[in-house]
Amino acid sequence: MNQQNILFTNNTAQALDTAINNIRPNGIFVLTDKNTAVNVWPQVKAESMLMSEATLITINPGDTNKDLKSATLIWENLINGGATRHSAMICLGGGMITDIGGFTASTFKRGIKFINMPTTLLSAVDAAVGGKTGINFNGLKNEIGVFSPASHVIISTRFFNTLQKRELLSGYAEMLKHGLINSAATFHKLIDSDPLEIDAEHMLELLKASVEIKRRIVTDDPYEQGIRRALNLGHTAGHALESLAMKKGKPVPHGYAVAWGCIIELILSHTHCGFPTNTL
């Protein structure tokens, strides 16, 4: 798997223009959901020197729309917009957008380049990095997908002021998971910080440290044959809870499900593997 070029910066427009100049596409397509199209896209377009000519593709928000119907809509927009194998897609949004955007870009004409520009804490620390892409299918999370890394990932904290409290906590849960699989010192540094009170620069510093944990693991095991499975802590039970919530028509934030999944899996670690209760 090709290594991702991950940029940590709050000067997002300059980073985006530099990334596009590196790719040199013959057409630029920007994928967002309808919320991001209103709250973030106008700002990005105004600040970038290259976005004025981009074609905007919008889909409905929410993980329940990360499905084949939305994927088909994206492919149709690419075709109608004259996209070729030398075009590029900017995935601007949360984890749903980087998941489905990466998947549709990687399968359109056997693969066009794409840039992930996460706008939520969850997507910045998790979905946008590592090369996993996909869609939900038949009520199951991420059932259809491919390993395909973005050419660039532009990570910033400048759009987090548009997020609700539950979205910040959802992303922070994934950071805590990274802390759990890395070291006690990393975990306690996160526990000692309040995600709702951290300023943008401090959050970017914590975010960079968290993403570097994931990047190191993914570099060692890009296709999840060994150590990368550690990143799935909380996800086996968590995805089951997410799928159940979707089936009931009451979806829950991904990070909340992962946090619940971590608790379930730590309890199972105690009952089946003797994990000490005082640490649990």
N, C-alpha and C positions, 0 to 999 in steps of 0.2 A: 504494500500500500504506500502511495506517495505521502510524504510528510506534509502536514498542514503548516502554512505560514500563519502563525497566530500573533496578532498585533494588539497590545494593550495600550489604549490611548483614548483620551477624551476629545482629541481633535479628529473626529470621525470622518469628516468630509475630506480632509487631506489624505487620510489613510485609504478611504474608498477610491479616490481618484488615482492614487498611486497603484493600488491593486489592479484597477481596470487598465491602466497604462501598461502594467506588466503582462496582462493577459492579451491585450489588443484585440478585443472581439469585434466582429462586424455588425453586431447588434446587441443592445443591452435591454434586458427585461427585469423588472423589479416585481417580486412576489410579496404581497402583504395580506393580512386579513383586513376586514373593513374598519376595525378599530384603529389599527396602526396606520392605515391609509389617511385617517383624519388627524391622529395625534402626533405622528412622528414623520411620515413621509414628506409633508410640506417643508419641514425644517431641513431634512436631508437634501431635498431637491434644491432648496434655496441656497444652501451653503456649498454644494458640490459644483464643480465646473463642468462635469460631464453628464449629470443626471437629467438635464433639460431635454435631451433627445431620447431618454429611456421610455420604454413602453411599460405601463403599470398594469399588473394583473392582481385582482383582489378576489379573495374567497371569504366565505363566512367564518367567523372566529369560533374557537372552541375545539377541544380534542375530538368531539363527536363528528366534526367535519373533516377530520384527517382520514378521508376514505377514498374509495375508488371514484366516486362521483366528482369530488373536488379535483382529484388527480386528472381525470378526463377533461375537466374544464380548463385546467392549466395547460395540458397538451394542446387542446383546441386553440387556446389563446396564443400559444407559441407558433402554431402553424399559421393561424390567421395574421399574425404579426410579421410573418416572413422570416422566422428564425431558421438558421442553418446550423450545421455542426460546429461552426466557428463563432456562434453567438454565446452569450454568457447570461446567467441569471443571478440577481442579487436577492438573497433570501432575507428579508427585513421583517423581523418579528420575533415571536416567542418560539418555544420548542416545537409546537405544532407546525409552524411555518418552515423552520429549518429541517424538520423531519420530512415533510411532504415535498418541500422545495428541492431538497437534495435528492430525493427519490425520483421525482419527475425529471429533473435536470439530468440525472445519471442514466435514465432510460430513454430520453428523447434523442432520436437519431444515434443510438448507442452511446450517448453520453456527451453533454456539453459542460463546460466549466461553470462552476458556481462559487459565489462568495457568500459566506454567512455573516450577517450583521445582527446579532441577537439584541433584542430590546428589553428582555426580562432577565432577572438574576438567574432564574432556573435555566433558561436556554444558554446563557453565557457560560455557566459552570458545567452544564451537562450536554444537552442535545446538540449544540452547535459545534462541539469539539469531539473528535474521535472517529468520525467517518461512518457512524451508523445512521442509515436513513430508512424511512419506511412509512407505511400507512396501516391503519386498523382494518380488519376484514372479518366479516361474520361475527362481530361482537368481541373480537379478540385484539388485544393491544399489539401493535407493531408486527402483525402476522406476515405481511408482505414487505420485503425491503432488500436492500443491498448494502454492502460495505463500500462506501465511496466518499473519500474526504473532500471537503471544500478546498479550493486552491488557496483561499485566504479566509481567516476568521478575524473579524474586527470586534474586539471586546472593549466596551466602555461602560461607565456607570451613569452617563449623562441623561439617559432616557428613563432611569428608574423612578424619577419623581412623578411619572404618570401611573405608577403601579399602586394597586391597593395593598393593604397590610398583608392579606392572605397570600398574595403573589410573592411578596418579599420573603415571607416565612417559608413558602414552598421552595424557593430557590435555596434558602439558607439550610434547609434540611439536607439537600444534596451536598452542600459544603461540609456539614457535620458528618455525613457518610464518608466523604473523602478523609476527614480527620480521623475517624474510627479505623480506617484501613491503613492509615499512614503512621501515626504516632500519637502517644498520649499528649505530648506537648502541643502538637497541631490541634488536636481535639479541644484541649482546655483553652487554647488561645481563642478559638471560636466561641466556646461556651461562655468565656469571660467578656465577650462583646455582645452588644445589643443590636441586632440587625435593623431595628427601627430607628436607632439613634446614630448610626455610623455615618460620617460625612463621606462625600463621593470619593475623595482621594484615598481615605483609609479603606473603604470598601473595595476600591480597585486593587489595592495592595493585598487584601485578604483573598480577593477573587483570583488574582494572578497566582498566588501560592497554591490555591485549591486546583486551578486548572493545570498547573505544572505537575501536580500529583497524578492527575488523569493522563496527561500527555506522556509522562514517563512510563506509565503502565501500558498505554496503547502502543507506544513505540516498541516496547519489548514484546508485545503480543497483539498485533493488529487485528487478527481474525478470531480472537477469543478461544484459543486452544488451551490456554493455561491460566497465567496470573491475571489476565484481564477479567476473568470471571469474578474476581474480588470486587469489581465495580458494580456487580449485580447485587451486592448486599442490600437487603430490603426490597429488592425488585421482584423476586419470585412471588412472595406473599403480596407485595404492594400492587403488582399488575393484576393479580387475582381480585383484589379489592377494587381496583379501578374498573375492571371489566364488569364486576357485579354492580358497581355504582352506575356505570353507563347503561347496563341492562335495565336498571330500575328508573332510568331517566333522571338521575340525580348525580351527575359527574362531580368528582372531587379533584382538587389540585394534585398534580403528580407528586410533588414533594411531600404533601400530607400522607399520601398512600405509601410512599417510600419510608417515611418516619414510622408509620404504623407497622410496615413490613419489617423494619429493623427490630422493633420490639418483639414481634412474633418470632423472628429468626434467632434473636438472642435468647429468648426463652427456650426455643427448640435446641439451641446450642447447649443450654444448661441441662435440659432433660435427656438429651441423647449423647452429648459429648463431655458432660461434666464441667461446663463453663462456670466459674465461681459466682455464687450468688451475690457476694459483696460487690464485685465488679459490675454484674448485671444491674 
